[in-house]
């Protein structure tokens, strides 16, 4: 059966193994992401060839108005090649179940590099593709990400030497001025991270998730060795922190915070340097600093991330690929 049977441990293990090891995958495609997003209904679907899984997608569903259900494949599906044909076959496996659940839209946003050829292949197969000409509601995830390619480096020293001069200076300045750090799997450090994350969100006037959300992240990934808490201290006092997640070929830097009291000491640079060292030690191919909505030099967040990724800068992803089952409601949804 293409839908994972939650009572079949062998089937669940095979699905889990494929999603963890796929060439194109993400922590948000892990089945345990449903534990984190516990107000969504999960559904796991796979495609087999010669009795081996070749594609999989962990879907989360949530009801909208009028009983219509939105289904989201966050940063997925998990595949080994960027093939619209394989994705289309995978969705065909799930279509009957999705229609039974009154899904009006199945949305995917795989971390595939932007390609007009691939975009057009999806359009020709009947999908709505939202990337360079988005109209209506903006994309859920930023279409650009800032990532460091680690494949050419075999040591921390080689990686450090590859950085832009000012980036090297700022990391070394932090180290020389007595900042200390730890890459932690101690759940008690989650409260330290959260205090810094909350302060940062409040300082910038943006919303933030409750502590229980981060506790669920720890439930799902910390003890499995897929999550680490980076804490940087100034004179023994926590000054900056981040949460990193190792999955597939990546380490993702996904959540962060700082006091903003010791800017000259460059603690956030050290948070990312520690995360990159972890990624390199694990043999990962990329360290992802997270998304930006545009490569805009006037954006301070982009400027910060660019200090690590120059001269390559931002990587543009393909955007959202929508399989629509109710066109009228879809158009209403886009224009809310």
C-alpha positions as a printed Julia matrix, in Angstrom:
336×3 Matrix{Float64}:
   0.0    0.0     0.0
   1.32   3.53   -0.79
   0.04   4.97    2.52
   2.26   4.0     5.46
   0.48   1.58    7.79
   1.17   2.93   11.28
   0.64  -0.54   12.73
   3.37  -2.07   10.57
   6.75  -1.45   12.22
   8.73  -2.78    9.26
   6.93  -0.47    6.86
   7.42   2.52    9.17
  11.14   1.74    9.52
  11.63   1.47    5.75
   9.88   4.81    5.25
  11.93   6.46    8.01
  15.18   5.12    6.57
  14.43   6.39    3.08
  13.41   9.87    4.24
  16.54  10.23    6.39
  18.9    9.19    3.59
  17.31  10.68    0.46
  19.42  13.07   -1.6
  16.73  15.76   -1.39
  15.13  15.71    2.03
  14.64  17.89    5.11
  14.06  17.62    8.84
  10.47  18.71    8.15
   9.95  15.51    6.15
  10.81  13.31    9.14
   7.69  11.54   10.46
   8.38  13.03   13.89
   7.76  16.53   12.54
   4.09  15.7    13.01
   4.78  15.53   16.76
   6.15  19.08   16.59
   3.2   20.37   14.52
   0.7   18.56   16.7
  -2.38  20.48   15.55
  -2.02  19.08   12.01
  -3.09  15.62   10.83
  -0.21  13.57    9.36
  -0.19  11.29    6.34
   2.87   9.44    4.99
   2.96   8.32    1.37
   5.61   6.5    -0.65
   6.32   5.24   -4.15
   8.08   1.93   -4.81
  10.02   0.48   -7.73
  11.19  -3.13   -7.56
  10.03  -3.24   -3.92
  12.26  -0.31   -2.96
  11.06   3.14   -1.97
  12.09   5.77   -4.53
  10.04   8.75   -3.26
   8.2    9.7    -0.09
   6.27  12.59    1.34
   5.24  13.39    4.89
   2.05  15.42    4.56
   0.49  17.6     7.24
  -3.18  18.56    6.88
  -5.26  21.24    8.53
  -8.88  22.23    7.98
  -9.71  25.64    6.55
 -13.18  27.17    6.25
 -16.11  25.31    4.7
 -14.58  21.95    5.58
 -11.83  22.35    3.0
  -8.44  20.88    3.98
  -5.01  22.3     3.21
  -2.25  19.68    2.83
   1.41  20.69    3.06
   4.58  18.77    2.2
   7.1   21.02    3.95
  10.42  21.16    2.04
   9.5   17.91    0.35
   8.87  15.4    -1.01
  11.95  13.31   -0.23
  13.48  12.03   -3.48
  16.83  11.05   -4.93
  16.44  13.02   -8.15
  14.74  16.23   -9.2
  12.11  14.51  -11.3
   8.63  15.98  -11.84
   7.6   12.6   -13.24
   8.47  10.73  -10.03
   6.7   13.38   -7.93
   3.6   13.12  -10.11
   3.55   9.32   -9.69
   3.97   9.74   -5.93
   1.01  12.1    -5.71
  -1.08   9.75   -7.81
  -0.6    7.15   -5.06
  -2.14   9.53   -2.52
  -4.82  11.25   -4.6
  -7.76   9.05   -3.65
  -7.01   9.41    0.05
  -6.53  13.18   -0.26
  -9.85  13.56   -2.03
 -11.55  11.46    0.64
 -10.18  13.88    3.23
 -11.57  16.83    1.27
  -8.15  18.28    0.47
  -8.48  21.25   -1.86
  -4.71  21.81   -2.22
  -1.58  19.73   -1.79
   1.38  22.13   -1.62
   5.03  21.14   -1.95
   8.13  23.35   -1.72
  11.13  21.05   -2.25
  14.59  22.48   -1.82
  15.4   22.14   -5.5
  17.41  24.8    -7.29
  15.27  27.07   -9.47
  14.84  25.71  -12.98
  12.5   27.07  -15.61
  12.65  23.69  -17.36
  11.48  21.86  -14.23
   8.88  24.54  -13.53
   7.46  24.14  -17.01
   7.41  20.34  -16.7
   5.21  20.67  -13.6
   2.95  23.19  -15.32
   2.51  20.88  -18.3
   1.53  18.1   -15.88
  -1.25  20.31  -14.49
   0.39  21.84  -11.42
   0.38  25.48  -10.36
   3.98  26.64   -9.86
   4.59  29.73   -7.74
   8.07  31.18   -7.95
   9.28  34.22   -9.88
   5.82  35.49  -10.76
   3.91  34.93   -7.54
   0.53  36.62   -7.36
  -1.79  36.73   -4.38
  -0.55  35.24   -1.11
   3.24  35.06   -0.79
   5.07  31.75   -0.53
   5.14  30.04    2.88
   8.91  29.56    2.88
  11.43  32.09    1.54
  12.47  31.13   -1.99
  16.09  31.99   -1.32
  18.35  30.38    1.22
  21.87  31.15    2.39
  24.04  28.08    2.64
  27.71  27.22    2.99
  28.96  24.47    0.69
  31.18  22.23    2.84
  32.1   19.64    0.21
  35.53  21.09   -0.57
  36.75  21.15    3.04
  38.22  18.39    5.17
  39.06  20.46    8.26
  37.88  23.45   10.29
  41.05  25.29    9.26
  40.32  24.86    5.56
  36.76  26.07    6.05
  37.87  29.1     8.07
  40.45  30.0     5.41
  37.7   30.05    2.76
  35.71  32.79    4.48
  35.72  36.43    3.55
  38.35  38.29    5.56
  35.9   40.19    7.76
  34.07  36.97    8.6
  37.31  35.31    9.75
  38.16  38.4    11.78
  34.81  38.45   13.57
  34.9   34.78   14.51
  38.48  35.03   15.75
  37.72  38.27   17.57
  34.97  36.53   19.52
  37.29  33.66   20.43
  40.18  35.94   21.41
  37.95  38.02   23.65
  37.06  35.13   25.89
  33.66  34.12   24.59
  32.94  30.51   25.44
  30.56  28.14   23.75
  29.06  24.71   23.92
  27.35  22.44   21.42
  24.81  20.88   23.72
  22.51  17.91   23.77
  21.43  18.8    27.32
  17.71  19.49   27.37
  18.17  21.95   30.25
  19.89  24.31   27.81
  16.63  24.63   25.87
  15.35  27.1    28.48
  18.49  29.24   28.04
  18.01  29.25   24.28
  14.33  30.12   24.61
  14.97  33.12   26.85
  17.34  34.57   24.23
  15.0   33.69   21.36
  12.07  35.37   23.12
  14.07  38.52   23.85
  15.16  38.77   20.22
  11.62  38.33   18.91
  10.25  40.96   21.29
  13.07  43.37   20.4
  12.18  43.1    16.7
   8.42  43.12   17.28
   7.83  39.7    15.74
   5.78  36.76   16.96
   7.39  33.71   18.47
   6.34  30.21   19.37
   5.63  29.05   22.94
   8.24  27.08   24.87
   6.14  23.92   24.43
   6.88  24.01   20.68
  10.61  23.78   21.35
  10.04  21.06   23.92
   8.34  19.03   21.19
  11.34  19.65   18.92
  13.56  18.23   21.65
  11.2   15.27   22.09
  11.44  14.5    18.4
  15.09  15.13   17.6
  17.42  15.86   20.53
  17.92  12.35   21.91
  18.19  10.95   18.37
  21.3   13.07   17.86
  19.66  15.17   15.13
  19.41  18.4    17.13
  21.94  20.5    19.01
  21.64  23.63   21.11
  24.49  26.12   20.63
  25.07  28.44   23.59
  27.63  31.28   23.51
  28.47  33.03   26.78
  30.17  36.3    27.69
  31.77  36.23   31.13
  29.73  33.14   31.95
  26.41  34.75   30.98
  24.45  33.43   27.94
  24.62  36.01   25.17
  23.58  34.18   21.97
  22.13  30.81   21.04
  20.84  28.77   18.14
  19.18  25.46   17.32
  20.77  23.29   14.64
  19.29  20.19   12.99
  21.25  17.52   11.13
  19.36  15.65    8.44
  20.2   14.23    5.04
  23.15  16.13    3.6
  22.54  19.25    5.69
  22.79  20.94    9.02
  20.06  23.58    9.26
  20.39  26.62   11.54
  16.7   27.18   12.18
  16.09  29.24   15.34
  18.25  31.79   17.14
  18.41  34.55   19.71
  20.78  36.99   21.39
  20.84  39.69   24.04
  22.1   42.32   21.58
  24.07  43.76   24.53
  27.56  42.81   23.33
  27.41  43.4    19.58
  31.1   44.21   19.32
  31.97  40.71   20.6
  30.32  38.98   17.62
  28.57  36.19   19.54
  26.11  35.36   16.69
  29.08  34.76   14.37
  30.42  32.25   16.87
  27.02  30.5    17.09
  27.17  29.8    13.36
  30.83  28.84   13.38
  30.1   26.18   16.03
  27.21  24.88   13.91
  29.41  24.68   10.82
  32.05  22.76   12.73
  29.39  20.26   13.78
  28.2   19.92   10.18
  31.75  19.35    8.96
  32.42  16.76   11.69
  29.27  14.88   10.63
  30.39  14.86    7.0
  27.44  16.97    5.83
  27.58  18.7     2.47
  25.88  21.98    3.43
  25.3   24.25    6.4
  22.1   26.21    5.83
  21.78  29.56    7.59
  18.12  29.82    6.63
  16.02  31.72    4.18
  15.74  35.28    2.94
  12.86  36.56    0.83
  15.24  38.36   -1.55
  19.0   38.88   -1.93
  18.7   42.47   -0.73
  21.75  44.32    0.6
  19.52  46.69    2.55
  18.28  43.75    4.65
  20.46  43.32    7.76
  19.61  39.62    8.0
  20.76  39.06    4.44
  23.94  41.05    5.14
  24.73  38.88    8.17
  24.21  35.6     6.31
  26.1   36.88    3.27
  29.2   37.28    5.43
  29.39  33.47    5.55
  28.21  32.63    2.03
  30.0   35.17   -0.16
  30.87  35.19   -2.96
  28.09  32.69   -3.8
  25.37  34.54   -1.91
  21.8   33.27   -2.04
  20.58  30.01   -3.56
  17.23  30.33   -5.35
  14.77  27.47   -4.88
  12.0   26.42   -7.21
   9.2   27.7    -4.97
   5.78  26.2    -4.39
   4.32  23.41   -6.5
   0.58  23.13   -5.98
  -1.62  20.17   -6.84
  -5.12  21.64   -6.83
  -8.26  19.54   -6.28
 -10.74  22.43   -5.9
  -9.84  25.32   -8.2
 -12.51  27.73   -6.95
 -11.51  27.38   -3.31
  -7.82  27.53   -4.26
  -8.29  30.93   -5.86
 -10.13  32.15   -2.77
  -7.32  30.82   -0.58
  -4.64  32.62   -2.63
  -6.39  35.95   -2.34
  -7.3   35.92    1.35
